[in-house]
Amino acid sequence: MRGGHVTPPTGYTEHDVQRWRAAETDHAGDPFVCDRARVLRSAAWRTLGGKTQCLDAAEAPAVRVRLTHSLEVADIARAIGTPLGADPLLLETAGLAHDLGHPPFGHNGERALNELAQPCGGFEANAQSMRILSRLEPGTHAAGGLNLTRAALDAACKYPWRRRPGLAKFGAYHDDLPALMWVREQSPPRRPCLEAQITDWADDIANATGDIEDALRAGLITPAQLASRSERAAVADLAAHRMTTQPQAAVEHAAADLMNLPPMTALLAGHDGTTPARAALQHLSDQLIATFTQAAVTETRRQYDGDSLTRYRAELCVPGWARAQVAWLKALILRHVIHEPARRQRRNRQRELLAELFGSTLHRAPATLDPAFAHSWTTTDDDAARVRVVIDQLASLTETEALTRHQLGRQQACPATAG
């Protein structure tokens, strides 16, 4: 059953604001107000406060977590899309929801769960987000799901296609395809809507600027490394292989331009944690966000006319130099944070922990499952579906919950050595 008649916001149609189920609890006015509220009030969104963004909580004071990162993405997406005529509340909702499917321990946890979930079709954080929004998160309907509008679900869908051989990224698992197909009615095949493209670029900006800020504050990256020409070339080479299709020389040239920005010049003079140094770092972060945001707005407006560039009326256009600079910043994090030897050992242990927790949960299920997941377990006799139930529970945990349950599982397995 589809939602009743509502007045769509400017630039959107009745088709865009339809819901999978009748939306008797909709706000009387803007349907995107309801979407945003449903995401903000969801348990899945709150758990992002206990999930790693880039740095572990113990590595520096006040590091970003998935929840604060999502707030930044929502803010940047709104800043990009509003001048283009896209709905600001819709953009906020997509930014808030874009990381809901991330499991404990960030991308490292995603890698671990993907290996464990091969019997049921793998694990992909974006597909898990669609599953949460359309099925797992308890909304106002007993069948589950937040029952967002079609436009909101589409805006949160970075990869609007099913899993296929050779594709690492996809937008929905096999048993969630009916929801994805409904979301994508009347949409061009394999083309993300403009709002999803905006959210994706906002995510890249937030990753590049926020992670660099946290890493500099933690001392994991130093101004001397930023200033080094040989280091700049090595990072550009990594970016060209892992982050962008642009050649190494183009990325290195863009990075050189980045080093000439006045706030970067001030930072390169040294970062000692004092108030002036922290202010210089904040100034750099703010300017980079503003620069990358405005670059997309200006280039898209140069390519497209019209007051309301929404849904499939335009594609987001980002200049090559901006993409190259963001790619270089992200590669800098990859080289000095993600690939740092001590952190590799910690990441290996995190994957081992999730594998052990998966084994103990699966072995003793449904007793080890929370009530909602236990119900799903007992209402199917399909082994692959039961593996998916366990994966769903593990993905929903905060890192503290995962550590606690892992320790409890070990105590129950070896009561004589507990403690």
Residue pairs with C-beta under 8 A, 6 or more apart in sequence:
1 21
1 22
2 18
2 19
2 20
2 21
2 22
3 17
3 18
3 19
3 21
3 22
3 23
3 26
3 149
4 22
4 23
4 24
5 14
6 14
6 17
6 23
6 26
6 31
7 29
8 14
8 16
8 17
8 31
9 17
9 30
9 31
9 32
9 87
9 89
9 90
10 85
10 87
10 308
11 85
11 86
11 87
11 307
11 308
11 309
11 310
11 311
12 87
12 90
12 151
12 310
12 311
15 150
15 185
15 186
16 149
16 150
16 151
16 311
17 31
17 32
17 149
17 150
17 151
18 149
18 150
19 26
19 147
19 148
19 149
19 150
20 134
20 145
20 147
20 179
20 182
21 141
21 143
21 147
23 31
23 34
23 147
25 34
25 140
26 34
27 33
27 34
27 37
30 89
31 149
32 87
32 89
32 90
32 93
32 149
32 151
32 152
33 89
35 89
35 90
35 93
35 146
35 148
35 149
35 152
36 89
36 92
36 93
36 96
38 139
38 146
38 147
38 148
39 45
39 93
39 96
39 97
39 100
39 146
39 148
40 96
42 100
42 137
42 146
43 137
43 138
44 100
44 132
44 136
44 137
44 396
45 67
45 70
45 96
45 97
45 100
46 67
47 396
47 397
47 398
48 65
48 66
48 67
48 70
48 99
48 100
48 102
49 65
49 66
49 67
49 68
49 398
50 65
50 104
50 398
50 399
50 400
50 401
51 65
51 66
51 67
51 102
51 103
51 104
51 105
51 106
51 398
51 399
52 65
52 66
52 104
52 105
52 106
52 399
53 63
53 64
53 65
53 66
53 68
53 69
53 106
53 210
53 211
53 214
54 63
54 64
54 106
54 207
54 210
54 211
54 214
54 215
54 333
54 337
54 338
55 63
55 64
55 211
55 214
55 215
55 218
55 220
55 337
56 63
56 346
57 63
57 65
59 218
59 220
60 214
60 217
60 218
60 219
61 217
63 214
63 218
64 72
64 210
64 211
64 214
66 99
66 102
66 106
69 99
69 206
69 207
69 210
70 95
70 96
70 97
70 98
70 99
71 95
71 96
72 206
72 210
73 95
73 96
73 98
73 99
73 199
73 202
73 203
73 206
74 91
74 92
74 93
74 94
74 95
74 96
74 202
75 92
75 95
76 95
76 202
76 205
76 206
76 289
76 293
77 91
77 92
77 94
77 95
77 195
77 198
77 199
77 202
78 88
78 91
78 92
78 95
79 293
80 91
80 198
80 201
80 202
80 293
80 296
80 297
80 316
81 87
81 88
81 91
81 194
81 195
81 198
82 88
82 91
83 297
83 301
84 194
84 198
84 297
84 300
84 301
84 309
84 314
85 306
85 307
85 308
85 309
85 310
86 194
86 195
86 198
86 308
86 309
86 310
87 151
87 195
87 310
90 151
90 152
90 155
90 195
91 155
91 195
91 198
91 199
93 148
93 152
93 155
93 156
94 152
94 155
94 156
94 195
94 196
94 198
94 199
95 199
95 202
95 203
97 129
97 133
97 152
97 156
98 129
98 156
98 158
98 199
98 203
99 125
99 129
100 128
100 129
100 132
100 133
100 137
101 124
101 125
101 126
101 127
101 128
101 129
101 130
101 131
101 132
101 395
102 109
102 110
102 125
102 128
102 395
103 109
103 110
103 112
103 113
103 123
103 125
103 128
103 354
103 394
103 395
103 397
104 350
104 354
104 394
104 395
104 397
104 398
104 399
104 401
104 402
105 112
105 347
105 350
105 351
105 354
105 399
105 402
107 125
108 347
108 350
108 351
109 350
109 351
109 354
109 395
110 123
110 124
110 125
111 351
112 350
112 351
112 354
112 355
113 123
113 354
113 358
113 391
113 394
113 395
114 122
114 123
114 124
115 355
116 123
116 354
116 355
116 358
116 387
116 391
117 123
117 387
117 388
117 391
119 383
119 384
119 387
120 173
120 384
120 385
120 387
120 388
120 391
121 163
121 173
121 174
121 384
121 388
122 163
123 391
123 395
124 159
124 163
124 168
124 169
124 170
124 173
126 157
126 158
126 159
126 169
126 170
126 171
127 159
127 163
127 170
127 171
127 172
127 173
127 176
128 392
128 395
129 156
130 153
130 156
130 157
130 171
130 172
130 176
130 179
130 180
131 172
131 173
131 176
131 392
133 145
133 146
133 148
133 153
133 156
134 145
134 146
134 153
134 176
134 179
135 144
135 145
135 176
135 179
136 144
136 145
136 372
136 392
136 396
137 144
137 145
137 146
138 144
138 372
139 145
139 146
139 147
140 147
141 147
145 179
148 156
150 182
150 183
150 185
151 193
151 195
151 311
153 179
153 183
154 160
154 183
154 184
154 187
154 192
154 193
154 195
154 196
154 311
155 193
155 195
155 196
155 199
156 196
156 199
157 171
157 180
157 183
157 192
157 196
158 169
158 171
158 192
158 196
158 199
158 200
159 169
159 170
159 171
159 192
160 171
160 180
160 183
160 184
160 187
160 190
160 191
160 192
160 196
161 167
161 170
161 171
161 189
161 190
162 170
162 171
162 172
162 174
162 177
162 180
163 170
163 172
163 173
163 174
164 170
171 180
172 179
172 180
173 388
175 385
175 388
187 193
187 312
188 312
191 312
192 200
193 311
193 312
194 309
194 310
194 311
194 312
194 313
194 314
194 315
194 316
195 310
195 311
197 315
197 316
198 296
198 316
201 292
201 296
201 316
201 318
202 293
204 326
204 330
205 288
205 289
205 292
205 293
205 326
206 289
207 330
207 333
208 288
208 292
208 325
208 326
208 329
208 330
208 333
209 285
209 288
209 289
209 292
209 329
210 285
211 329
211 330
211 333
211 337
212 221
212 285
212 329
212 332
212 333
213 281
213 282
213 285
215 221
215 333
215 336
215 337
216 222
216 223
216 267
216 271
216 281
217 273
217 278
217 281
220 336
220 337
220 340
221 332
221 333
221 336
221 337
222 271
223 267
223 268
223 269
223 270
223 271
225 231
225 332
225 336
226 232
226 259
226 264
226 267
226 268
226 332
227 259
227 268
232 252
232 255
232 256
232 259
232 328
233 248
233 252
234 335
235 255
235 328
235 331
235 332
235 335
236 248
236 249
236 251
236 252
236 255
236 328
236 331
237 248
238 331
238 334
238 335
239 248
239 251
239 324
239 327
239 328
239 330
239 331
240 246
240 247
240 248
240 251
242 331
242 334
243 327
243 328
243 330
243 331
243 334
244 251
244 323
244 324
244 327
246 320
246 323
246 324
246 327
250 320
250 324
251 324
251 327
251 328
252 328
253 324
254 321
254 324
254 325
254 328
255 324
255 325
255 328
257 321
257 325
258 264
258 325
258 328
258 329
259 265
259 268
261 284
261 287
261 288
263 280
263 283
263 284
263 287
264 284
266 280
266 283
266 284
267 277
267 280
267 281
267 284
270 277
271 277
271 280
271 281
291 322
292 322
292 325
292 326
295 318
295 319
295 321
295 322
296 316
296 317
296 318
296 322
299 317
299 318
299 319
300 309
300 314
300 315
300 316
300 317
302 317
303 314
303 315
303 317
304 313
304 314
304 317
306 313
306 314
337 343
353 402
353 403
353 406
354 394
354 402
356 406
356 409
356 410
357 394
357 402
357 405
357 406
357 409
358 390
358 391
358 394
360 368
360 406
360 409
360 410
360 412
360 413
361 368
361 369
361 390
361 393
361 394
361 405
361 409
362 386
362 387
362 390
364 412
365 374
365 377
365 386
365 389
365 390
366 373
366 374
366 377
366 378
368 409
369 377
369 389
369 390
369 393
370 393
373 389
373 390
373 392
373 393
376 385
376 389
376 392
377 386
377 389
380 386
380 389
394 402
397 405
410 418
411 418
411 419
